[in-house]
Structures are given as C-alpha cells and as structure tokens.
C-alpha cells in the first residue's frame, strides 16, 4: 500500500516594505523649514501664495532634487509644512502640560517655536500702545520748611493805575469826526454806485452784443439749411426727369422692336404664300404635259 505523502505549505514570499515617494529626509525637511521660514517672515507672518510655495519648492529641489523621485512640488511642500505644524502643536501641548519639566527632543521644535510659537502670536495680535501726550505742567507739592517757619506767599507788584484821561477833546471834536466819517462813507457809496452802474452797463452791452452774434449765427444757419434743402429738391426733380426720359425711351424702343417683329413675320408669311402658289402651278403644268403624251 502506497504511503500518502503530504506536502508542507511553503511560506509566502516576503513583500518589500512600501516606500512612499513623498517621504522627507531630515536634511530636506531642514531646507524646507529654512526656505519657508524666510518667506513667511518676509510676508509678515502671512499666508504664502502659490508662487511663494513654488519658490520654496525650487529652493528645496536646488539642494536635494538631484533625482526625479527626490524632486518636490509646491503642494508637497505645503503638505509637509502642515504636518510639521501639527506635530509642533502636539509637542507644544506636551511641554506646556509638564510645566517646564519636560523638554522636546524634536530637532525642529525650537525653530518652529520661533516662527509660529504662542509668544510670537500673542505679540503679533497684541495692540500697539498709544503713547500719551506729556503733561503741560507738573504741579509742585507744597512742602512745609524745616523748623516750623512759615513761608509768606510772594506778592506780585500791582500795576500802576493809569492816569485819568480828559476826554473833553473827544467830546468837543466828536461831531466833526462823525461828519467827516459820514462824508467819506457817502463818497465811497457814490463811487461804488458809479462803478456798479458802469459795470452793469458794460455787462448789459456785453449781453446785447452776445445776443446779436447769436442771432446772426442762427440766421446764417437758417440760410445754409435753406440752400441745402433747395439744392436737394432740384436734384430730386432732375433725377425724376431723367427717370421719366429713360422710361419713355425704353417704351419707344419696345414699340419699335414690336413693329419690326410684326413686319418680319408678315414678310415670311407672304413668302410662304407665293412659294406655295408657284409649286401648284408647276405641278398642274407637269400633269397636263404628261396627259398629252399618253
């Protein structure tokens, strides 16, 4: 009896570990952080645009993109920075919860903390204090001198009273001054009235001259329009005459052609009639001659 042989199952071949094309080395990540940090600070810690990310990718590829797989795009650089930010937040929370007893061993923690740390964000968001204007005067504190001496306040010298002015001169000459002022004011009013009347007359003369010029311009425009309309009517009449003459000539030619056609047809009919009569007479003559022979 044949022995049954059992084949032991072979272990499956080992598969190679998956390799991500977008994996970043330590040196490439350091270059990325430097390039992004410089651009981030140039934009006053603002968001990078697409062309900024492209410049960051060019800086990384310049040093580490020697092969096709090692080259990075702007999207890969942005995703890598987002990943670093998330890891920084985790490390920052772990350090903050330990109250300083734990320090992060991550090599990029200090560099990211200088760029996007809480102290930097708070300083960025903190309002700028507005300096107050300096005081106009500093009050001096009243101090009691030593020894119990009382300092008497300094009395400023008063102004000397002005001597009484005799206003009799003004009273005596008040009427004369008032009369002179009234006469001067009347003279000024008269000159102003004269100037205003001259100005008004000049303005009226200017307005009248302007109206006359406007009337002449309107009259010339009317004459020009009348000439144009008359010329247009004459041209229309001339065109109508030419059209009627052309129609008349065309009708005459048509009638002449019709008459010529009728004459030709009549001639053709007469020729046919004369030809048929000659043939008949010739046929009768031949017939009579044949009968005479027999």
Rosetta silent file (secondary structure, phi, psi, omega in degrees, C-alpha in Angstrom):
SEQUENCE: XXXXXXXXXXXXXXXXXXXXXXXXXXXXXXXXXXXXXXXXXXXXXXXXXXXXXXXXXXXXXXXXXXXXXXXXXXXXXXXXXXXXXXXXXXXXXXXXXXXXXXXXXXXXXXXXXXXXXXXXXXXXXXXXXXXXXXXXXXXXXXXXXXXXXXXXXXXXXXXXXXXXXXXXXXXXXXXXXXXXXXXXXXXXXXXXXXXXXXXXXXXXXXXXXXXXXXXXXXXXXXXXXXXXXXXXXXXXXXXXXXXXXXXXXXXXXXXXXXXXXXXXXXXXXXXXXXXXXXXXXXXXXXXXXXXXXX
SCORE:     score description
SCORE:     0.000 S_00000001
   1 L     0.000  127.820 -174.662    0.000    0.000    0.000 S_00000001
   2 L   -72.890  138.052  178.590    1.440    3.278   -1.106 S_00000001
   3 L   -77.777  139.652  178.176    2.177    5.755    1.555 S_00000001
   4 L   -81.325  130.247  179.732    0.424    9.082    1.372 S_00000001
   5 L  -107.925  124.818  178.963    2.763   11.999    1.106 S_00000001
   6 L  -102.303  129.145  179.334    1.642   15.352    2.439 S_00000001
   7 L   -89.646  127.083  179.614    3.301   18.456    1.045 S_00000001
   8 L   -74.589  134.169 -179.326    4.070   21.059    3.614 S_00000001
   9 L   -66.642  135.782  178.551    2.802   24.538    2.602 S_00000001
  10 L   -80.148  139.828  178.246    5.549   26.931    1.653 S_00000001
  11 L   -66.530  144.085 -179.235    5.591   30.289    3.467 S_00000001
  12 L   -65.018  146.520 -179.807    4.571   33.216    1.280 S_00000001
  13 L   -64.324  144.327 -179.037    7.414   35.273   -0.075 S_00000001
  14 L   -70.578  131.683  179.500    8.218   38.320    1.938 S_00000001
  15 L   -88.021  144.017  178.575    6.875   41.518    0.398 S_00000001
  16 L   -68.878  147.728  178.864    9.052   44.574    0.277 S_00000001
  17 L   -62.805  140.525  179.906    8.106   47.334    2.627 S_00000001
  18 L   -65.102  141.448 -179.086    6.026   50.029    0.983 S_00000001
  19 L  -118.318  122.384  177.872    8.009   53.092    0.015 S_00000001
  20 L   -87.723  129.622 -178.798    6.379   56.498   -0.096 S_00000001
  21 L   -70.742  -21.105 -177.028    7.653   58.738   -2.825 S_00000001
  22 L   -99.113   18.194  178.330    6.878   61.815   -0.757 S_00000001
  23 L   -70.705  141.296 -174.330    8.910   60.775    2.306 S_00000001
  24 L  -108.843  136.955  173.950   11.156   63.564    3.513 S_00000001
  25 L   -84.067  169.001 -179.431   14.666   63.218    4.795 S_00000001
  26 H   -64.989  -39.993 -179.136   15.990   65.204    7.738 S_00000001
  27 H   -69.563  -41.539  179.081   18.155   67.383    5.513 S_00000001
  28 H   -65.254  -37.530  178.173   15.358   68.099    3.008 S_00000001
  29 H   -65.962  -39.917  178.028   12.992   68.972    5.866 S_00000001
  30 H   -62.935  -43.696  176.928   15.561   71.359    7.341 S_00000001
  31 H   -62.437  -39.610  178.588   15.998   73.088    3.979 S_00000001
  32 H   -62.678  -44.629 -179.494   12.210   73.302    3.627 S_00000001
  33 H   -63.698  -39.924  178.792   11.811   74.902    7.052 S_00000001
  34 H   -64.046  -47.129 -178.369   14.549   77.458    6.280 S_00000001
  35 H   -66.298  -43.132  179.322   13.071   78.418    2.896 S_00000001
  36 H   -67.393  -38.163 -179.395    9.518   78.561    4.207 S_00000001
  37 H   -63.994  -42.529  178.046   10.571   80.495    7.313 S_00000001
  38 H   -62.555  -44.366  179.329   12.335   83.186    5.306 S_00000001
  39 H   -67.884  -35.465  179.824    9.355   83.634    3.023 S_00000001
  40 H   -65.426  -39.842  178.582    6.972   83.537    5.988 S_00000001
  41 H   -73.467  -34.036  177.477    8.844   86.349    7.731 S_00000001
  42 H   -63.852  -32.031  178.353    9.091   88.394    4.516 S_00000001
  43 L   -88.625   16.305  179.074    5.294   88.287    4.273 S_00000001
  44 L    58.981   44.711  179.831    4.997   89.498    7.896 S_00000001
  45 L    58.778   38.512  175.993    3.881   86.031    9.025 S_00000001
  46 L  -100.573  172.937 -178.728    1.141   85.926    6.385 S_00000001
  47 L   -72.564  140.342  178.895   -0.102   83.052    4.288 S_00000001
  48 L   -80.697  141.874  175.523    2.036   82.026    1.338 S_00000001
  49 L   -90.467 -179.706 -175.034    0.564   82.150   -2.144 S_00000001
  50 H   -64.252  -39.654  179.314    1.039   79.607   -4.893 S_00000001
  51 H   -69.164  -29.725  176.285    4.041   81.391   -6.389 S_00000001
  52 H   -67.579  -42.278  178.091    5.622   81.604   -2.914 S_00000001
  53 H   -65.470  -33.270  177.737    5.252   77.862   -2.428 S_00000001
  54 H   -66.230  -37.789  176.490    6.768   77.326   -5.879 S_00000001
  55 H   -65.747  -38.756  176.856    9.819   79.365   -4.845 S_00000001
  56 H   -62.966  -43.963  178.790   10.108   77.275   -1.670 S_00000001
  57 H   -63.215  -37.880  177.584    9.940   74.068   -3.753 S_00000001
  58 H   -64.134  -38.097  178.538   12.609   75.419   -6.111 S_00000001
  59 H   -65.420  -39.129  178.950   14.903   76.121   -3.146 S_00000001
  60 H   -69.045  -43.854 -177.871   14.437   72.554   -1.851 S_00000001
  61 H   -68.508  -25.459  179.390   14.952   70.984   -5.290 S_00000001
  62 H   -64.700  -32.401 -178.205   18.081   73.049   -5.845 S_00000001
  63 H  -100.739  -29.804 -172.958   19.837   71.256   -2.978 S_00000001
  64 H  -125.633   -3.815 -177.366   18.102   67.879   -2.790 S_00000001
  65 L   -92.362   53.423 -178.707   16.271   67.341   -6.094 S_00000001
  66 L   -78.224  -24.089  177.635   19.080   65.543   -7.891 S_00000001
  67 L  -116.764  168.012 -177.925   16.824   62.650   -8.913 S_00000001
  68 L   -67.398  -38.114 -179.224   13.300   62.533  -10.242 S_00000001
  69 L   -72.361  -25.336 -177.262   11.911   60.896   -7.099 S_00000001
  70 L   -84.987   -9.237 -179.703   13.612   63.416   -4.845 S_00000001
  71 L   -75.693  142.334 -176.362   12.066   66.459   -6.535 S_00000001
  72 L  -116.368  146.608  174.947    9.221   68.138   -4.638 S_00000001
  73 L   -97.206  172.092  178.664    6.242   70.117   -5.863 S_00000001
  74 H   -66.122  -33.182  178.684    4.681   73.145   -4.234 S_00000001
  75 H   -68.472  -41.039  178.517    1.756   71.016   -2.987 S_00000001
  76 H   -64.387  -38.095  178.315    4.124   68.509   -1.333 S_00000001
  77 H   -66.027  -40.770  179.171    5.995   71.346    0.391 S_00000001
  78 H   -65.823  -42.773  178.505    2.763   72.825    1.707 S_00000001
  79 H   -63.939  -37.316  179.597    1.546   69.450    2.976 S_00000001
  80 H   -66.820  -39.864  177.547    4.900   68.843    4.700 S_00000001
  81 H   -65.750  -39.068  176.780    4.722   72.228    6.459 S_00000001
  82 H   -62.732  -39.088  177.901    1.164   71.455    7.599 S_00000001
  83 H   -65.028  -41.493  178.443    2.382   68.148    9.011 S_00000001
  84 H   -64.851  -37.409  177.864    5.218   69.890   10.873 S_00000001
  85 H   -64.174  -41.777  178.496    2.774   72.431   12.304 S_00000001
  86 H   -63.846  -42.275  179.121    0.521   69.667   13.617 S_00000001
  87 H   -66.893  -35.526  177.006    3.467   67.876   15.220 S_00000001
  88 H   -63.354  -41.399  179.267    4.652   71.162   16.739 S_00000001
  89 H   -62.550  -38.494  177.818    1.243   71.719   18.352 S_00000001
  90 H   -65.228  -45.316  179.814    1.384   68.243   19.900 S_00000001
  91 H   -65.846  -38.778  179.780    4.902   68.827   21.229 S_00000001
  92 H   -64.854  -40.729  178.144    3.966   72.289   22.489 S_00000001
  93 H   -65.977  -37.898  179.750    0.964   70.940   24.379 S_00000001
  94 H   -66.971  -38.922  179.012    3.091   68.197   25.948 S_00000001
  95 H   -70.957  -38.631 -179.337    5.714   70.687   27.086 S_00000001
  96 H   -67.596  -37.369  179.854    3.113   73.120   28.418 S_00000001
  97 H   -68.310  -25.168 -178.928    1.312   70.432   30.435 S_00000001
  98 L   -85.793   -0.560  179.509    4.555   69.428   32.136 S_00000001
  99 L    57.065   37.458  175.976    5.148   72.982   33.454 S_00000001
 100 L    86.227   -2.504  179.652    8.633   73.044   32.016 S_00000001
 101 L   -78.070  -18.448 -178.709    9.782   69.713   33.442 S_00000001
 102 L  -118.878  133.675  176.299    9.766   68.097   30.010 S_00000001
 103 L  -113.780  149.132 -178.414   11.626   69.429   27.023 S_00000001
 104 L   -82.373  134.130  177.781   11.037   68.389   23.446 S_00000001
 105 L   -94.254    5.273 -179.992   13.749   66.388   21.764 S_00000001
 106 L   -72.893  132.992 -172.382   12.375   67.125   18.332 S_00000001
 107 L   -69.491  -23.830 -177.819   15.019   68.848   16.253 S_00000001
 108 L   -99.226    5.888 -175.539   12.595   71.306   14.617 S_00000001
 109 H   -67.086  -46.311 -176.625   10.730   72.317   17.781 S_00000001
 110 H   -67.973  -36.133 -179.273   12.807   75.370   18.626 S_00000001
 111 H   -69.654  -40.465  177.242   12.836   76.655   15.040 S_00000001
 112 H   -71.750  -29.678  178.770    9.074   76.331   14.659 S_00000001
 113 H   -67.007  -33.002  177.126    8.577   77.834   18.107 S_00000001
 114 H   -71.982  -25.372 -177.036   10.406   80.960   16.943 S_00000001
 115 H   -92.269  -46.767 -173.819    8.194   81.174   13.866 S_00000001
 116 H  -124.926   22.639 -178.864    4.718   80.141   14.993 S_00000001
 117 L   -67.103  165.601 -178.928    5.057   79.998   18.790 S_00000001
 118 H   -66.460  -35.362  179.877    2.374   81.265   21.159 S_00000001
 119 H   -66.241  -39.413  178.689    4.582   84.159   22.332 S_00000001
 120 H   -67.367  -40.803  179.480    5.101   85.296   18.744 S_00000001
 121 H   -65.875  -40.607  179.187    1.373   85.001   18.000 S_00000001
 122 H   -66.333  -39.864  178.413    0.449   86.927   21.144 S_00000001
 123 H   -67.577  -31.403  178.153    2.956   89.656   20.335 S_00000001
 124 H   -71.210  -37.936 -177.567    1.577   89.824   16.821 S_00000001
 125 H   -85.827  -14.806 -176.974   -2.020   90.137   17.995 S_00000001
 126 L   -68.346  136.306 -179.879   -1.310   92.481   20.920 S_00000001
 127 L   -70.260  147.470 -179.976   -2.416   96.043   20.242 S_00000001
 128 L   -79.232  122.557 -179.203    0.272   98.662   19.971 S_00000001
 129 L   -67.321  138.662  179.107    0.041  101.042   22.961 S_00000001
 130 L   -92.628  120.574 -178.250   -0.577  104.642   22.029 S_00000001
 131 L   -67.150  139.939  178.347    1.756  106.973   23.935 S_00000001
 132 L   -82.093  147.425  178.550    0.021  109.644   25.970 S_00000001
 133 L   -68.053  147.557 -179.595    0.982  113.249   25.419 S_00000001
 134 L   -65.861  149.480  179.464    3.252  114.753   28.081 S_00000001
 135 L   -66.321  147.002 -179.166    1.557  116.883   30.715 S_00000001
 136 L   -69.079  -36.103 -178.799    1.535  120.583   30.094 S_00000001
 137 L  -149.374  142.935  179.409    2.613  121.441   33.623 S_00000001
 138 L   -99.888  118.336  179.657    3.780  119.461   36.628 S_00000001
 139 L   -68.722  136.408  179.210    2.114  120.541   39.881 S_00000001
 140 L   -93.117  133.393  179.655    4.571  121.211   42.655 S_00000001
 141 L   -76.821  136.932 -179.938    3.823  119.813   46.073 S_00000001
 142 L   -83.045  112.337 -178.046    3.664  122.352   48.837 S_00000001
 143 L  -106.119  143.182  177.827    6.181  121.316   51.475 S_00000001
 144 L   -83.694  122.544 -177.935    6.480  122.793   54.944 S_00000001
 145 L   -63.556  155.054  179.068   10.001  124.113   55.502 S_00000001
 146 H   -68.240  152.350  177.975   12.009  122.707   58.399 S_00000001
 147 H    88.456    3.127  176.420   11.977  124.481   61.745 S_00000001
 148 H    75.884   14.895 -179.819    8.316  125.357   61.617 S_00000001
 149 L   -79.010  138.781  179.927    8.915  128.521   59.608 S_00000001
 150 L  -101.704  123.684 -179.680    6.012  129.676   57.582 S_00000001
 151 L   -86.154  124.789  179.551    6.866  130.995   54.174 S_00000001
 152 L   -76.315  141.609  178.394    4.878  134.028   53.244 S_00000001
 153 L   -67.199  145.064 -179.756    3.422  133.977   49.785 S_00000001
 154 L   -76.480  126.139 -179.606    5.128  136.193   47.278 S_00000001
 155 L   -97.889  120.621  179.439    3.008  139.207   46.452 S_00000001
 156 L   -76.480  141.362  179.241    3.368  140.384   42.867 S_00000001
 157 L   -64.660  136.537  179.381    3.560  144.112   42.343 S_00000001
 158 L   -82.597  154.854  178.350    0.324  145.574   41.102 S_00000001
 159 L   -69.656  145.084  178.339    0.094  147.663   38.006 S_00000001
 160 L   -70.290  138.387  177.956    0.122  151.367   38.469 S_00000001
 161 L   -66.204  133.245 -179.421   -3.252  152.942   37.946 S_00000001
 162 L   -70.518  139.334 -178.606   -3.398  154.746   34.654 S_00000001
 163 L   -64.688  150.053 -179.188   -3.901  158.489   34.996 S_00000001
 164 L   -66.884  132.012 -177.527   -7.327  159.822   34.235 S_00000001
 165 L   -98.600  129.092  179.137   -7.638  160.914   30.646 S_00000001
 166 L   -79.030  114.564 -177.028   -9.508  164.055   29.921 S_00000001
 167 L   -96.760   18.310  179.010  -11.997  163.183   27.232 S_00000001
 168 H   -66.451  -31.953  179.710  -13.179  166.687   26.666 S_00000001
 169 H   -61.873  -44.945 -179.627  -11.133  166.812   23.448 S_00000001
 170 H   -67.194  -37.671  179.133  -13.002  163.848   22.050 S_00000001
 171 H   -65.211  -38.275 -178.047  -16.303  165.260   23.181 S_00000001
 172 H   -70.167  -39.050 -175.106  -15.579  168.583   21.514 S_00000001
 173 H   -97.263   10.270 -177.279  -14.436  167.066   18.225 S_00000001
 174 H   -64.126  -43.841 -177.690  -16.942  164.185   18.138 S_00000001
 175 H   -65.164  -39.373  179.875  -19.356  165.976   15.809 S_00000001
 176 H   -66.048  -41.814  179.272  -16.565  166.950   13.407 S_00000001
 177 H   -64.632  -42.070 -179.401  -15.204  163.407   13.310 S_00000001
 178 H   -65.061  -41.062  179.341  -18.681  161.993   12.777 S_00000001
 179 H   -64.466  -41.290  178.682  -19.403  164.469    9.958 S_00000001
 180 H   -64.429  -40.568  178.654  -16.098  163.634    8.244 S_00000001
 181 H   -65.227  -40.433  179.410  -16.781  159.890    8.520 S_00000001
 182 H   -64.933  -41.249  179.457  -20.294  160.334    7.111 S_00000001
 183 H   -64.659  -40.143  179.203  -18.975  162.407    4.184 S_00000001
 184 H   -65.916  -40.804  179.501  -16.299  159.802    3.428 S_00000001
 185 H   -65.597  -38.989  178.606  -18.817  156.988    3.588 S_00000001
 186 H   -65.208  -38.590  178.506  -21.171  158.866    1.262 S_00000001
 187 H   -65.033  -40.543  178.060  -18.337  159.428   -1.199 S_00000001
 188 H   -64.778  -41.767  178.233  -17.469  155.755   -1.141 S_00000001
 189 H   -62.626  -38.507 -179.368  -21.116  154.795   -1.700 S_00000001
 190 H   -66.190  -43.449  179.162  -21.309  157.203   -4.603 S_00000001
 191 H   -65.549  -37.635  178.060  -18.161  155.818   -6.189 S_00000001
 192 H   -65.534  -40.914  178.715  -19.434  152.287   -5.643 S_00000001
 193 H   -63.922  -40.951  179.224  -22.772  153.160   -7.223 S_00000001
 194 H   -63.914  -43.451  179.381  -20.997  154.761  -10.155 S_00000001
 195 H   -65.656  -39.849  179.499  -18.732  151.744  -10.573 S_00000001
 196 H   -66.924  -37.546  178.067  -21.649  149.359  -10.235 S_00000001
 197 H   -65.760  -40.795  177.141  -23.670  151.332  -12.786 S_00000001
 198 H   -64.545  -40.973  179.354  -20.732  151.276  -15.207 S_00000001
 199 H   -65.284  -40.534  178.487  -20.235  147.604  -14.571 S_00000001
 200 H   -64.644  -42.278  177.892  -23.940  146.951  -15.076 S_00000001
 201 H   -62.630  -41.505  177.979  -23.922  148.982  -18.289 S_00000001
 202 H   -64.362  -39.586  179.296  -20.881  147.114  -19.550 S_00000001
 203 H   -64.745  -41.226  178.838  -22.488  143.797  -18.647 S_00000001
 204 H   -64.623  -42.321  177.856  -25.670  144.796  -20.472 S_00000001
 205 H   -61.628  -40.594  178.462  -23.698  145.915  -23.525 S_00000001
 206 H   -64.796  -40.926  178.819  -21.816  142.619  -23.497 S_00000001
 207 H   -65.206  -40.978  178.857  -25.052  140.649  -23.230 S_00000001
 208 H   -63.454  -42.018  178.042  -26.610  142.656  -26.092 S_00000001
 209 H   -62.886  -41.039  178.022  -23.554  142.056  -28.267 S_00000001
 210 H   -63.763  -39.507  177.993  -23.673  138.353  -27.461 S_00000001
 211 H   -65.311  -39.637  178.159  -27.372  138.186  -28.390 S_00000001
 212 H   -63.652  -41.938  177.883  -26.686  139.954  -31.689 S_00000001
 213 H   -63.548  -40.440  179.075  -23.919  137.485  -32.516 S_00000001
 214 H   -64.953  -39.034  179.057  -26.178  134.587  -31.627 S_00000001
 215 H   -65.306  -41.332  178.616  -28.953  135.979  -33.843 S_00000001
 216 H   -64.067  -39.821  179.238  -26.547  136.384  -36.773 S_00000001
 217 H   -64.707  -41.251  178.564  -25.271  132.833  -36.309 S_00000001
 218 H   -65.305  -39.520  178.668  -28.829  131.465  -36.247 S_00000001
 219 H   -63.432  -42.369  178.371  -29.709  133.481  -39.371 S_00000001
 220 H   -64.851  -38.473  178.772  -26.662  132.130  -41.220 S_00000001
 221 H   -64.477  -39.548  178.031  -27.547  128.612  -40.144 S_00000001
 222 H   -65.036  -41.990  178.170  -31.097  129.076  -41.473 S_00000001
 223 H   -62.673  -41.690  179.268  -29.824  130.378  -44.819 S_00000001
 224 H   -63.423  -42.637  179.096  -27.430  127.458  -45.135 S_00000001
 225 H   -63.853  -38.851  178.792  -30.206  124.983  -44.343 S_00000001
 226 H   -65.038  -41.639  178.016  -32.475  126.646  -46.923 S_00000001
 227 H   -63.055  -41.903 -179.397  -29.791  126.413  -49.607 S_00000001
 228 H   -64.020  -42.723 -179.892  -29.195  122.752  -48.823 S_00000001
 229 H   -66.432  -39.682  177.691  -32.904  121.943  -48.985 S_00000001
 230 H   -63.447  -41.854  178.201  -33.307  123.841  -52.285 S_00000001
 231 H   -64.246  -37.854  178.917  -30.355  122.009  -53.798 S_00000001
 232 H   -65.410  -42.316  178.635  -31.767  118.701  -52.614 S_00000001
 233 H   -64.635  -40.405  178.472  -35.159  119.445  -54.224 S_00000001
 234 H   -62.753  -40.378  178.432  -33.507  120.455  -57.514 S_00000001
 235 H   -65.258  -39.674  178.587  -31.530  117.221  -57.570 S_00000001
 236 H   -64.948  -40.165  178.275  -34.668  115.186  -56.893 S_00000001
 237 H   -64.165  -42.616  179.112  -36.510  116.959  -59.752 S_00000001
 238 H   -63.095  -41.546  177.598  -33.597  116.352  -62.114 S_00000001
 239 H   -64.127  -37.996  179.361  -33.473  112.675  -61.165 S_00000001
 240 H   -66.544  -39.155  176.884  -37.231  112.364  -61.748 S_00000001
 241 H   -63.156  -44.579  179.546  -36.878  113.952  -65.207 S_00000001
 242 H   -63.101  -38.389  179.255  -34.075  111.564  -66.112 S_00000001
 243 H   -65.244  -42.630 -179.941  -36.132  108.600  -64.911 S_00000001
 244 H   -65.995  -40.145  177.891  -39.152  109.646  -66.999 S_00000001
 245 H   -64.271  -39.666  177.717  -36.986  110.207  -70.089 S_00000001
 246 H   -64.858  -41.779  177.971  -35.398  106.799  -69.652 S_00000001
 247 H   -64.446  -39.222  178.334  -38.808  105.153  -69.312 S_00000001
 248 H   -63.813  -46.428  178.754  -40.036  106.965  -72.441 S_00000001
 249 H   -61.768  -39.057  179.616  -37.005  105.899  -74.471 S_00000001
 250 H   -65.481  -39.760  178.854  -37.417  102.342  -73.268 S_00000001
 251 H   -66.776  -39.177  178.051  -41.081  102.290  -74.279 S_00000001
 252 H   -63.163  -43.689  179.141  -40.212  103.676  -77.751 S_00000001
 253 H   -64.136  -37.538  178.957  -37.567  101.024  -78.245 S_00000001
 254 H   -64.883  -43.844  178.782  -40.004   98.323  -77.167 S_00000001
 255 H   -64.802  -39.205  179.203  -42.658   99.543  -79.645 S_00000001
 256 H   -64.011  -41.569  177.903  -40.064   99.776  -82.434 S_00000001
 257 H   -64.681  -38.314  179.504  -38.923   96.231  -81.728 S_00000001
 258 H   -65.927  -42.547  179.342  -42.525   95.023  -81.740 S_00000001
 259 H   -65.612  -41.938  177.784  -43.236   96.697  -85.093 S_00000001
 260 H   -61.832  -38.401  179.684  -40.080   95.285  -86.635 S_00000001
 261 H   -65.717  -42.297  179.175  -41.060   91.826  -85.467 S_00000001
 262 H   -63.810  -40.704  179.228  -44.543   92.143  -86.966 S_00000001
 263 H   -62.878  -43.396  179.647  -43.119   93.301  -90.324 S_00000001
 264 H   -64.085  -40.381  179.150  -40.701   90.388  -90.463 S_00000001
 265 H   -64.606  -39.536  179.772  -43.482   87.912  -89.668 S_00000001
 266 H   -65.711  -40.462  177.587  -45.648   89.366  -92.415 S_00000001
 267 H   -61.846  -41.417  179.861  -42.839   89.099  -94.933 S_00000001
 268 H   -63.981  -40.355  179.721  -42.279   85.481  -94.003 S_00000001
 269 H   -65.200  -42.433  178.704  -45.999   84.710  -94.469 S_00000001
 270 H   -63.581  -38.246  178.789  -46.068   86.395  -97.863 S_00000001
 271 H   -64.909  -38.781  179.453  -43.028   84.428  -98.991 S_00000001
 272 H   -66.116  -40.907 -178.614  -44.637   81.184  -97.941 S_00000001
 273 H   -65.060  -45.668 -179.962  -47.850   82.051  -99.800 S_00000001
 274 H   -64.196  -35.741  178.397  -46.056   82.948 -103.026 S_00000001
 275 H   -67.345  -39.360 -179.365  -43.955   79.774 -102.846 S_00000001
 276 H   -70.337  -37.996  178.239  -46.979   77.533 -102.425 S_00000001
 277 H   -65.855  -40.515  179.212  -48.835   79.105 -105.417 S_00000001
 278 H   -65.216  -38.758  179.641  -45.808   78.628 -107.705 S_00000001
 279 H   -65.644  -38.992 -179.924  -45.489   74.999 -106.750 S_00000001
 280 H   -65.194  -43.548 -179.998  -49.182   74.389 -107.509 S_00000001
 281 H   -65.037  -37.922  178.639  -48.960   75.961 -110.965 S_00000001
 282 H   -66.930  -38.658  179.606  -45.826   73.945 -111.792 S_00000001
 283 H   -66.988  -37.983  179.529  -47.474   70.708 -110.679 S_00000001
 284 H   -69.332  -38.766  177.849  -50.545   71.348 -112.857 S_00000001
 285 H   -62.185  -44.050  179.254  -48.387   72.127 -115.881 S_00000001
 286 H   -64.595  -37.407 -179.032  -46.427   68.886 -115.457 S_00000001
 287 H   -67.290  -42.559  178.208  -49.624   66.895 -115.081 S_00000001
 288 H   -64.283  -40.183  178.655  -51.118   68.350 -118.267 S_00000001
 289 H   -64.391  -37.772  178.791  -47.970   67.627 -120.186 S_00000001
 290 H   -67.550  -37.958  178.657  -47.926   64.018 -119.052 S_00000001
 291 H   -67.579  -37.387  179.131  -51.520   63.530 -120.099 S_00000001
 292 H   -65.018  -33.501 -179.679  -50.812   64.936 -123.541 S_00000001
 293 H   -68.564  -36.154 -178.669  -48.029   62.447 -124.067 S_00000001
 294 L  -100.395    0.000    0.000  -50.266   59.495 -123.407 S_00000001
